[in-house]
Amino acid sequence: MGASFVSADEAAAMIEDGDTVALMGGGGGLMEATCLFQAIERRFLRSARPRGLGLVHALGIGDRQARGVNCFAHEGLVRKVIGGHWVWSPRMQALARDEKIAAYILPGGVSSQLLREIGAGRPGLITHVGLGTVCDPRHGGGRMNASAREELAELIKLDGREYLRYKPYQVDVALVRGSVADEDGNIGFEHEAADLDACAIAQAARACRGRVIVQVRERVPRGALGARQVRIPGGWVDAIVVDAQQRTSYDIDFDPELSGELTGRARQEAARRDARGPGRAFSERDAIARRAACELFDGAVVNYGVGIPDAVAGLVARRGELHRIHQTIEHGIYGGSLLDGSLFGYARNPSAILDAPTQFDFYGGGGLDIAMLGFGEFDAAGNVNVSRLGGLTVGPGGFIDIAQNARKVVFCGSFEAKGVELRTGDGSLRITRHGQVRKLVREVEQISFSGEQALRRGQQVLYLTERASFRLGPQGVELFEIAPGIDLRRDVLERMGFLPRLGWAPAPMPALMPASHFRAVDDGHGSLSSRDASSPAS
């Protein structure tokens, strides 16, 4: 018997008390089954059912207000959440803080790959990803509050090497999204901006004898989809909900540039337009991006994280150098012009769209030359925290999978937070008001990236801020460069929670970053070099 076409409310009624529900999606509405999420919320507010759900999601889903995971953030509706990224749902963060739910995190790639392993009936996911971090049982095992007591992972040894085995779990319901469904229940993704982990989620539910519910925008006749267009075959699907109002993102109805459907001249014209980009005022964010771009080289395979790192991607595009590197993001996207902010995860005119588990396989196998990532805070040992800040559960998203596997990791972020005032644009940087929050701390609140593990793996690691540059050395974090106009003691050393090692001996002072990084007009200094991936960091 094939899949049934049902209303959103009928689909919501298929979810039972205590079910574990796997969600897909990304920030800004990326491949989010919004209609289904809202139907479940309506049912709960009307009848207090279903109750006690477990939620699993690899990436952040929502708008920081009412959509996405926020639809499930009601006391009693959920009992446990295993989330890759939490910031898109402040209401769920509050439930975790107040011990109303059991809160856990997993690396985003691990979460997607584990669902694939569950779908294959294998005994969990065995991987090096997460060793030495908050996901390691020796450092908390992904538990984010006192209500979280389960062991999600265990430490094992194979051939004398340490690994983590992330344990499989029951998946009762998969909530998946596609573009179209035919009469036989076959699902196509052709108008979506990503694939994410849709197939892995659906397979996991089928293997657990659970239910697969798919939201699509359009119903088409039997035979309308070619075999290559079908991404989820009808035999995997139990119910389909057609939402004619389904959008590419919360704010974008449909854009073929985001789904990668443009080819030929139309695509070339769009790429030229995107490269020009919107004009905006120069800031310290641009200075960090210019410094970070000096670490790129011809032919590099690069991942960009959210925040200041995506400014590096924008800079490369404006310089007309996108063709010189292979840029990727963990959502499965290659090439194109990356969007930022709430639309991080989207790209205009990508060159390829893969599923997320495959992308993370590539990362895990050492395919990344450079990762450009943000940081919440880092410490003297080179540890970085992005997963828990100010006592709130944030989650790493794909950060742990990416940072742990790139040959070179370039962390990009502001030196301080909250209330910082700077003057720049004339070739120098002046601090007119210091921030209230230190980001270079004696010891991080949680370890999302382990400096010790990075040294063992032989990774090159840089920590770039607007006023000083640091690198990871055998004895910890070294300071080796400052911005022109910065007073080393007043603006850097006295604003840190630790004394860094000084990496400029025997010279009396650290090197100065080029003044061109701090001028309002970009002169292209630091444009991509032709050095290879084995060259040392500058």
C-alpha positions, 0 to 999 in steps of 0.5 A: 500500500502506498503513501496517503495524502493527508492534511497537516492536522491528520499527520499531526494526529499520527504522532503518539505520546512518547514518540521520538521525532527526527526533524530536518531543517536549517536556519531561515526555514531551509528545508523546514516542514513548517506546516507540519511543525505548526500542526503539531503545536496546534494539536498540543495547545488544543488537546495537550497531546502528544506529550513527552516527545523526544526531538532530534535535529542536526542543525539549528531550526527556527527564527528565534521567535515562533517557527521551527523548533520553537513550535515544540518548545512547550512544557509537557510537549517534549521531554528530551532534545538532542539538538545540534544547534539551539540558538534559533529557539530561545524558548527551547533554550529556556526549557533546558536552562530551567530543567524542564527537559533533558538537553543534549548536544551532538555534533551536526555531522555525527547526528546526521551520520548516526541517523544513517547508521540507524537506518542501516541497522548498524550498531551506532556510529564509530568515529574520532569526531568529538574526542576531547570535546564536550561530546566525549564521555570524559568531558560531559558526553553531550549532556547540557543540564542536570536532567540529562542523564543518558550516555549518548556515546562511549569511548572505545579502542580499535587497533590501539586507537581511541574512538567514540561510539555514538549509540543508536536510538529509536526513531518513531517519526521522521518529519521530512520535506521535499518539493514534489510528490507523485501519486505513488509517493515518490519525493523530489527535491528539485526546487529545494536549496539543500538536501540536508539529511532527509534520506537518513532521517527517513531511513532511520524511521523505516528501520525502527518501524516508525512513520515517515511523514513528508511535506511538499509544495506540489502533488504531480501525476504518476510518472511525472518524476523521472527516476533521477529526480526521485530522492525518496522512493514512495516505498519509504513514505507513509503520509504526505502533506501538500502545503501550497504555501511552502517557501524556499525560506521564511522570506523567499517564496521561490528562487531558482538561483537558490535551488541551483536550477539556473544554467548557462548564460543566466547563471553566469550573469547572476554570478557576476551580479552577486560578486558585486554585492551590496555596498556597506560601511567598512568595519572591523569585521572586514579587517578580520576577513582580509587577514583571514583571506591571506590564509587561502591558496589556489585550489584549496577546499574550504569550509566557511562557518557562520558569522565573521567567517562568511565575510571571508567568503563575501570578500573572495567573491567581491575580488572575483576569486571564487573560481580559484578555490572550492568553497563548501558548507556543511549543508552539502553546498559547493560553490556559488555565492554564500548567503549570511545571517539568518540565511546561512546555509543557502547559496546562490547558483551553487555548483553542486548540492550533496546530502549532508551525511556525504558532505560530513563523510568528506570532511571526516576523511580529511578532505578539507584544506582550510576551515574558517570558523567563528569562536565564542571564547578560547583559552591558553591551551587553544581550546575553543567554546561555541557550544555553551555560552553564558550558561545557555545551551548553544550547540556546535552545529557542524563546528566540531566535525569541521574543526576537528578534521581540517588540515588548517583551522582559522578561527575568526572573531572579535577580541571582546564582546558587548559594548566595544567601540572602535575606529578604523578605516584609515589604515589603523585600529583604535579602541575607544571603548572596551567590551564588557565580555572577555572572549580570551579566557583562562579556561573555556566553559566547555570544550568544543575544539580541543587544542591538545587533540589538534596538536596530536593531529598536527593541525595548523590552528590560527585565532584571528581577531581585529586587534591581534593574531594568535596561533597554537604552538606546542606550549599553547596559544602564542601571540605573533601579530597586532593591528597598527594603532593597537597598544600591545599591553593596554588593548591586548594583554591586559584584556585577556584572561591569560598571558599568551606565549610571545611568538616574535622573539628575538624581535622586541615587538610582534609583527604588524598586520598590513595597514591595508587591512584597515583601510576602507577601500580594499586594495586586494592585499592578501589575495589568494596565493599559489602556495600549496596546502602543506605550506606553513601558516603565515 
